[in-house]
Amino acid sequence: MERIINVTGGIGGNAFLILGEKKTALVDCGMAYCASNLISNIKQVLNKRTLNDILISHSHYDHIGAIPYLKETWPNSKVFGAEHAKQILNRPNALKTIRNFSMQAAKLYGGGNITAYHDEMLKVDNSIFEGDILELGGLDVKVIETLGHTKCSLAFLVNNEILFASESTGYMSKSGKVYPGFLTSSAEAIASITRCQNLNPRFIISPHFGLVNNRDTLNYWENCISSIKETKAFILHLSEMGYGDAQILIEYEKSFRDELSRLEQPISAFNLNIQNMINTVLSER
């Protein structure tokens, strides 16, 4: 773990720098508003080295927002992501949504607007696939496809012992509660959790949280599965009682979102994610 450094630039999206002997790689980069702090943190760690690779777990704004600013600072760096993420970042509507959410987050967390950037800077340079290995020198990063959150969700396994889990498996709040993230498929999310559990990583880095402590690591995967089952049961119960989607969303927010989680995600992004989960659960009945 001594060669994996938390360089997160602000609330809402983690970023970790991996220091190989030959190359360096950044796993996710957080939101656009915190790019300046992120870059400053990276420079302090790199000293005279350069940033070679930027690995993205999926194409949501809170994981990729700082890419344009990173590319301005390190123009020779390459962004690696799933093929589906590459396609998404070529869609004008997706880029517009990313920009809108980035601006909302800047006002919520940063107190201002984001620095202007060009959409063409927000792209995947190289597609990566299941089983691909990125060699950094003394550290190897294996690509694990983990569907369920999005169609482009990836996890990254470093030297077969440190797992950057994707949001398909869920994420831990600062309160210690695990939240589900199955936006496209609960079955695929559970399959991704089981797959990650079978990798038996020594360390787990949870999205939006960071390094999971030893105590929580013991039951982490079981808690991820439980969070999916609990959410599905809650949604189905309210649906059977005659609640509509909008009512279910309101009740979910009341029952599952604590004060800490409210600080970690803008309400509009939260609502969009939960609405997707509601749609997924009801379509899977």
C-alpha positions as CSV (number, residue, x, y, z in Angstrom):
1,M,0.0,0.0,0.0
2,E,3.0,2.4,0.4
3,R,3.1,2.9,-3.4
4,I,-0.6,3.8,-3.6
5,I,-1.3,7.3,-2.5
6,N,-4.7,9.0,-1.8
7,V,-4.5,12.3,-3.8
8,T,-8.2,13.1,-3.7
9,G,-8.9,16.8,-4.4
10,G,-12.2,17.3,-2.7
11,I,-15.5,15.8,-1.4
12,G,-17.5,13.5,-3.7
13,G,-14.9,11.6,-5.7
14,N,-11.8,9.8,-4.7
15,A,-8.5,9.6,-6.6
16,F,-5.5,7.3,-6.0
17,L,-2.1,7.5,-7.5
18,I,-0.2,4.3,-8.1
19,L,3.6,4.6,-8.3
20,G,5.2,2.0,-10.4
21,E,8.9,1.8,-11.0
22,K,8.5,2.7,-14.7
23,K,5.1,4.4,-14.9
24,T,2.5,6.1,-12.8
25,A,-1.3,5.7,-12.9
26,L,-4.2,7.5,-11.4
27,V,-7.4,5.6,-10.6
28,D,-10.3,7.9,-11.1
29,C,-10.0,11.6,-10.6
30,G,-13.1,13.0,-8.9
31,M,-15.2,16.0,-10.0
32,A,-14.2,19.0,-12.1
33,Y,-14.4,21.5,-9.2
34,C,-11.6,19.8,-7.3
35,A,-9.2,19.5,-10.2
36,S,-6.8,22.2,-8.9
37,N,-6.4,20.5,-5.5
38,L,-6.1,17.1,-7.2
39,I,-3.3,18.3,-9.5
40,S,-1.5,20.0,-6.6
41,N,-1.7,16.8,-4.6
42,I,-0.4,14.7,-7.5
43,K,2.5,17.1,-8.2
44,Q,3.6,16.8,-4.6
45,V,3.8,13.0,-4.8
46,L,5.3,12.8,-8.3
47,N,8.0,15.4,-7.6
48,K,9.8,15.3,-11.0
49,R,8.0,12.3,-12.4
50,T,5.1,12.5,-14.9
51,L,1.6,11.1,-14.8
52,N,1.4,8.4,-17.4
53,D,-2.0,6.8,-17.2
54,I,-5.5,7.7,-16.0
55,L,-7.7,4.7,-15.3
56,I,-11.4,5.3,-15.0
57,S,-13.8,2.9,-13.3
58,H,-16.8,4.2,-15.3
59,S,-18.1,7.3,-17.1
60,H,-20.0,9.2,-14.4
61,Y,-19.1,12.8,-13.8
62,D,-17.8,12.3,-10.2
63,H,-15.2,9.8,-11.4
64,I,-14.0,11.6,-14.6
65,G,-14.7,15.3,-14.2
66,A,-11.1,16.3,-13.7
67,I,-9.8,14.6,-16.8
68,P,-9.6,17.8,-19.0
69,Y,-7.5,19.6,-16.4
70,L,-5.2,16.6,-16.0
71,K,-4.7,16.4,-19.7
72,E,-3.8,20.1,-19.8
73,T,-1.2,19.6,-17.1
74,W,0.1,16.2,-18.4
75,P,-0.7,16.3,-22.2
76,N,1.1,13.0,-22.8
77,S,-1.0,11.1,-20.3
78,K,-3.5,8.5,-21.6
79,V,-7.0,7.8,-20.4
80,F,-7.9,4.1,-20.1
81,G,-11.5,2.9,-19.7
82,A,-14.1,0.5,-21.0
83,E,-15.1,0.5,-24.6
84,H,-18.6,1.5,-23.6
85,A,-17.2,4.4,-21.7
86,K,-15.4,5.5,-24.8
87,Q,-18.6,5.5,-26.7
88,I,-20.5,7.4,-24.1
89,L,-18.0,10.2,-24.0
90,N,-18.5,10.7,-27.7
91,R,-22.2,11.5,-27.2
92,P,-23.2,15.2,-27.0
93,N,-26.1,14.5,-24.5
94,A,-23.8,12.6,-22.2
95,L,-21.2,15.3,-22.2
96,K,-23.9,17.9,-21.5
97,T,-25.2,15.9,-18.5
98,I,-21.6,15.6,-17.2
99,R,-21.1,19.3,-17.5
100,N,-24.4,20.1,-15.8
101,F,-23.7,17.8,-12.8
102,S,-20.1,19.1,-12.6
103,M,-21.5,22.7,-12.3
104,Q,-24.0,21.7,-9.6
105,A,-21.3,20.0,-7.6
106,A,-19.0,23.0,-7.9
107,K,-21.7,25.2,-6.4
108,L,-22.4,22.7,-3.6
109,Y,-18.8,21.8,-2.7
110,G,-16.6,24.5,-4.2
111,G,-18.8,27.6,-3.8
112,G,-18.3,28.6,-7.4
113,N,-18.2,27.6,-11.0
114,I,-15.9,25.1,-12.8
115,T,-13.0,26.4,-14.9
116,A,-13.9,26.3,-18.6
117,Y,-12.9,23.2,-20.6
118,H,-13.5,21.7,-24.0
119,D,-15.6,18.6,-24.4
120,E,-13.1,17.0,-26.7
121,M,-10.7,16.8,-23.7
122,L,-13.1,14.5,-21.9
123,K,-12.5,11.2,-23.7
124,V,-11.1,7.7,-23.4
125,D,-7.8,7.3,-25.3
126,N,-7.4,3.5,-25.0
127,S,-10.1,0.9,-24.4
128,I,-9.3,-1.8,-21.9
129,F,-11.0,-5.2,-21.4
130,E,-11.4,-8.1,-19.0
131,G,-8.1,-9.6,-18.1
132,D,-5.9,-6.8,-19.6
133,I,-2.9,-6.1,-17.5
134,L,-1.2,-2.7,-17.3
135,E,2.4,-3.0,-16.3
136,L,3.8,-0.1,-14.3
137,G,7.1,-1.7,-13.2
138,G,7.0,-3.7,-10.1
139,L,3.2,-3.2,-10.0
140,D,0.7,-4.8,-12.3
141,V,-2.9,-3.6,-12.6
142,K,-5.4,-6.2,-13.8
143,V,-8.7,-5.1,-15.4
144,I,-11.9,-6.7,-14.0
145,E,-15.2,-6.0,-15.8
146,T,-17.9,-5.6,-13.1
147,L,-21.3,-4.9,-14.6
148,G,-24.3,-3.7,-12.6
149,H,-23.7,-0.1,-11.9
150,T,-23.2,0.8,-15.5
151,K,-22.3,-1.0,-18.7
152,C,-18.8,0.3,-18.5
153,S,-17.9,-0.4,-14.8
154,L,-14.4,-1.7,-14.1
155,A,-12.5,-2.7,-11.0
156,F,-8.7,-2.8,-10.8
157,L,-6.7,-5.4,-9.0
158,V,-3.1,-4.4,-8.1
159,N,-0.6,-7.2,-7.7
160,N,-3.4,-9.6,-6.9
161,E,-3.9,-8.1,-3.5
162,I,-5.3,-4.6,-3.6
163,L,-8.7,-4.2,-5.2
164,F,-10.1,-0.9,-6.4
165,A,-13.8,-2.0,-6.2
166,S,-16.2,-0.5,-8.7
167,E,-19.5,1.0,-7.8
168,S,-21.3,-2.1,-9.1
169,T,-20.4,-3.7,-5.9
170,G,-21.6,-0.8,-3.8
171,Y,-19.9,1.9,-1.8
172,M,-19.3,2.6,1.8
173,S,-20.4,5.9,3.3
174,K,-18.2,7.7,5.8
175,S,-20.8,6.6,8.4
176,G,-19.7,3.0,7.7
177,K,-23.0,2.0,6.0
178,V,-22.7,0.2,2.6
179,Y,-25.0,1.6,-0.1
180,P,-25.9,-0.3,-3.3
181,G,-25.2,1.0,-6.8
182,F,-27.0,-1.3,-9.2
183,L,-28.3,1.1,-11.8
184,T,-28.5,-1.3,-14.7
185,S,-28.9,-4.8,-13.1
186,S,-29.1,-6.1,-9.6
187,A,-28.2,-9.7,-10.8
188,E,-25.1,-8.4,-12.6
189,A,-24.2,-6.4,-9.5
190,I,-24.4,-9.4,-7.2
191,A,-22.4,-11.4,-9.7
192,S,-19.7,-8.7,-9.7
193,I,-19.7,-8.7,-5.9
194,T,-19.2,-12.5,-5.8
195,R,-16.5,-12.3,-8.4
196,C,-14.6,-9.6,-6.4
197,Q,-15.0,-11.6,-3.2
198,N,-13.5,-14.7,-5.0
199,L,-10.5,-12.6,-5.8
200,N,-9.8,-12.6,-2.1
201,P,-8.0,-9.2,-2.0
202,R,-6.0,-8.4,1.0
203,F,-7.0,-4.7,0.8
204,I,-10.3,-3.2,-0.5
205,I,-10.5,0.4,-1.7
206,S,-14.2,1.3,-1.7
207,P,-15.6,3.9,-4.1
208,H,-16.2,7.3,-2.5
209,F,-14.7,6.0,0.7
210,G,-11.2,4.8,0.3
211,L,-9.3,2.0,2.1
212,V,-11.6,-0.2,4.1
213,N,-10.2,-1.0,7.5
214,N,-9.4,-4.6,8.5
215,R,-12.5,-5.0,10.7
216,D,-14.9,-3.9,7.9
217,T,-13.0,-5.9,5.3
218,L,-14.1,-9.2,6.9
219,N,-17.8,-8.6,6.1
220,Y,-17.5,-6.1,3.3
221,W,-18.8,-8.3,0.4
222,E,-21.6,-9.8,2.5
223,N,-22.7,-6.2,3.4
224,C,-22.7,-5.2,-0.3
225,I,-25.0,-8.1,-1.1
226,S,-27.2,-7.4,1.8
227,S,-27.6,-3.7,0.8
228,I,-28.9,-4.8,-2.6
229,K,-31.4,-7.3,-1.2
230,E,-32.6,-4.7,1.4
231,T,-33.1,-2.1,-1.3
232,K,-34.9,-4.5,-3.6
233,A,-37.2,-5.6,-0.9
234,F,-38.0,-2.0,0.1
235,I,-38.8,-1.0,-3.4
236,L,-40.9,-4.0,-4.2
237,H,-42.8,-3.7,-0.9
238,L,-43.8,-0.1,-1.6
239,S,-44.7,-0.9,-5.2
240,E,-47.0,-3.7,-4.0
241,M,-48.6,-1.2,-1.7
242,G,-49.5,1.0,-4.7
243,Y,-46.7,3.6,-4.4
244,G,-45.6,5.2,-7.7
245,D,-42.0,5.8,-8.6
246,A,-41.9,9.3,-7.3
247,Q,-43.3,8.2,-3.9
248,I,-40.9,5.4,-3.7
249,L,-38.0,7.8,-4.3
250,I,-39.2,10.1,-1.5
251,E,-39.5,7.2,0.9
252,Y,-36.2,5.7,-0.1
253,E,-34.5,9.1,0.6
254,K,-36.1,9.3,4.0
255,S,-35.2,5.7,5.0
256,F,-31.7,5.2,3.5
257,R,-30.0,8.5,3.2
258,D,-28.3,9.7,6.4
259,E,-26.8,13.2,7.0
260,L,-23.3,12.1,6.0
261,S,-24.4,10.7,2.7
262,R,-26.3,13.9,2.0
263,L,-23.0,15.7,2.1
264,E,-21.3,13.3,-0.3
265,Q,-23.6,13.7,-3.3
266,P,-25.7,16.4,-4.8
267,I,-29.5,15.7,-4.5
268,S,-30.0,15.7,-8.3
269,A,-27.4,13.0,-8.9
270,F,-28.7,11.0,-5.9
271,N,-32.3,11.2,-7.3
272,L,-31.2,10.1,-10.8
273,N,-29.3,7.1,-9.4
274,I,-32.1,6.0,-7.1
275,Q,-34.7,6.4,-9.9
276,N,-32.5,4.1,-12.1
277,M,-32.4,1.6,-9.3
278,I,-36.2,1.7,-8.9
279,N,-36.7,1.2,-12.6
280,T,-34.3,-1.7,-12.5
281,V,-36.0,-3.4,-9.6
282,L,-39.4,-3.0,-11.1
283,S,-38.3,-4.2,-14.5
284,E,-36.7,-7.3,-13.0
285,R,-39.8,-8.5,-11.2
